[in-house]
Amino acid sequence: MSVTDFLRPEGWLGEGGGPRYVQLRRRLEEGIAAGLLPPESSLPPEREIAEITDLSRVTVRRAIQELVRDGLVEQRQGSGSFVRDPVTRVEQSLSRLTSFTEDMASRGMETTSRWLERGVFLAAPEEVAALGLADGDQVARIHRLREAGGRPMALERATLPLDILPNPIEVVTSLYAVLDRAGHRPVRAIQKISAINVAAPEADLLGVAEGAAGLRIERTSFLPSGRVAELTRSLYRGDAYDFVAELRL
């Protein structure tokens, strides 16, 4: 069946099916699920969908915007709307302190990093407060796009005192592997997780639509002595991660 025949309104568009944009969105979702609209294929232009379905372009545009919001479709400037290649969701436990590299390796996924910043910098006020430093102290800072299986998964910005990470250039893959070798691996952490809508610059790096759902995580990690060793602020794709915690009475 062609996409044109699939979108003809006979059989799926009716008065009892709810708002028309919702009916069209469901029809397009069915086409994606059935493989009629495979990953990376383009949707027909809004004008063409409107002509086929006898719906207004405003209705068609709203249906497509909902698919974009749900992560099924992405709009590319000057090219149109395309079905997104689905991302395999990853479950990450909140009960164990592990690195991104270790998490992905346990799933048989190879990790790579795109470096955005790596070096020694004057500590910002919030870094001074979080790490228990003095004004004017320097810190090691690493900021990178984390990828697994060839897909962007998270943006990660870590800040550490210089005596814990004297040379941030040593970090090639796993930060915790470097800290472990130096005897500075954290043993516990406090994490704060917030739901956000991803802004345009981060969306471009993560390969998601502007405004897509994301998870912002701020983690403060501690050495066995109780000293703060690391402040990490990360932004995870909302369509790629499920964070799981075990609760007991």
N, C-alpha and C positions, 0 to 999 in steps of 0.2 A: 504494500500500500504506500502511495506517495504521501508526503507531508500535506500537500494540498487536499487530497481526499480525506486524510485523517482529521483535518481541521474544519471540514464542511460541517455546518451546525446541526444537520439532521442527526438525531439520536443522542445528542449530549447537551444541547443548549435548549433550555425550556424555562417556563415561568416558575416551576416549583423547585428549581435548583439553587436558589439563592442569588445574590448579586451576580451580574453577568461577568464582571472581571474575575470573580472567584471561580465561576464555571470554566472560563477560559484558562485561568491559571491551573486548575485541576486537569484540564485536557492536555495542556502542555506538559505537566508533570507526568501524566500517563505516557505521553510520547517519549519522554526522556527515559522513564523506567523500562519501557518496552524495547528501547534501543532504536526506535524509529528516528530519534534525534540523539545520535551518539555523542560522546565527549568530543569537544573541539569543533563540532558542526555548528553552523550558523543558523539562527532562527530566521524565518522569512522576515523581510522588513515590515515595520508596523503598518504601513499603508497596504501591503499585500495581505497581511493577516486580517485587517479590517474589511477588505473587499471580499475575502473568502468567507468570513464569519458573519458579515453584515453587522458588525459592531463598530462603534465609533473608535477613532484613534485614541481618544482619551481613555476609553475602557481597555483597549489593547495595551497602551502604555502602562496603565496601572497594574495590569496582570503581570507584565514583564518586570516591572519594578519590584513586585513581591517575590518573583523568582530570584531576582538579584539579591534582595534582602536575605532570602533563605539560603543563598550560596549555591543555587543550582545553575545560575546563568551569570555571566559577566558581560559588561558593556565595554567595548574597546573604542576609544576615541577615533571617529572617522571610519570605523570598520563595521560596526553593528553589534548585535547581541549574539553571544556564543554559549553553548552548553559547556559547563565546567567539568573538567576531569575530576571525579570524586576523590577526596582525600581519605585514606585509611585512618580511622580514629585510633588514637593511642590512649590506653588507660595508664595513668601514673598514680602510684600510691602516695598518699600524704603521710604515711606512717614510717617511711624509710628515707634517710638523707642520702641521696645518690646524685651523681652528676648526670647531665643530659647525655653525655657519651655513654655512660654506663647503662642508662635507661634504654637507649636505642640498641646498644650492643646485645642486651638481654633479649631483644626481639629480633635479632639477626639483621639489624639495619645499620648500614655504614653511615657515619656522620661526616659532614664537612662544614667548614666555617668560612664565611665571607667577612673579613675584618673591616670594621668601620672606624675603630679607634683602639690603639694599644700603646701604652707608654706610661711615663711618670708625669704627674700633674700636681699643681697646687690644689689641696683639698678644698672642695666647696663647703659652705657652712653646714649643709645637711649631712655631708660626709664626716665632717669633724664631730658633729653631735652623735651620729650613729656609731662611729668607730672609736669614740672616746679619745680623740686626738686633740692636739693643741692648735690654736690658730697659727697659720703659716706652715704647718706640716705638709709634706707631700704624700701622695698615695699612688699606688699602681692601679691603673684603670684599664679594663678591657671591654670593648663593645663590639659585638659581632652578630651576624645573622646565622642562626643555627639551622642546618639542613640535614635531613635524614631521608635516605632512599631517593636522593635527587630532588627533594621537595623542600621549600622553605617552611620551617615549623615555628620558629620563635626568634625574637630579638632579645638579646641578653646583654645587660650592662653590669659588670661586677667591679667593685671597688674594694681594695684591700690595703692595710698598712704596709709601708715599704719593708719593714723588718720581717713580715710574713711572706711577701712576694717581692723580693728586691728587683727582679728582672722579669717584667711581664712578657718580654719577647720569648721567654722560655715556654710560654703556653702556646702550644701548637694545636692540640686537640682538647684533652681533658684538663681543666683547671685543677680539679681535685687530685688527679694523678701527680701533678707537679707539687701540690701542697703535701700529698702523702709522702713523697720522696724526701721532702724537707722536714718532715715531722710536724707539719702544721695543718693536718687535715681536720676540719670541723667534725664534731661528734653530735651536735644537736643544732636545731634551728627553729626560729619562729617565722611563720609565713603569713602574710596578709594577701588575700585574693579578692580582686574586684572585677566586676564585669564592666566592660567599656565598649564603645564604638570606635573602631580603629580610624585614626586620622589619615589623611591622604599620604604623607611621606612614609609612614610605617606600612600603610596598605600596599604601596608600590613595592616595598621590599619583601613583604610577606606573600605577595601575589594574590591578594584578596581585594574585593571592592571597597572603596571608601565608605566608611560607616558600618562595615561588617562587624559582627560580634567578635570580641577578643577577651582574653583573660590577662589582667595585669597582676603580677605577683611580685611582692616585695619580701625578700628573705634576709633575715639577719642570722648569721651562723656563728657558733661559739666553739672555742677550743675546750679541751677537758678542764683547763684551769678556770673556765668561765669567761675568759676574755673574748671580746668580739673579734672575729677573724675576717668577716666578709659581709659586705652589703651588696646584694644583687637585686636589680630591678629588671624584670623580664616581661615581655609581651608575647603571649601565645595565641596562635590562631584558634578561634572558638570552634571552628569546624573540624579540628584535628585532635583535640584533647578532651578526655574525661578524667577529672581528678577524683580519686576514690579514697575514702577514709573508713577504717573499721572502727565501729563504736561498740563499747562493752558497758554493761551495767556495773 
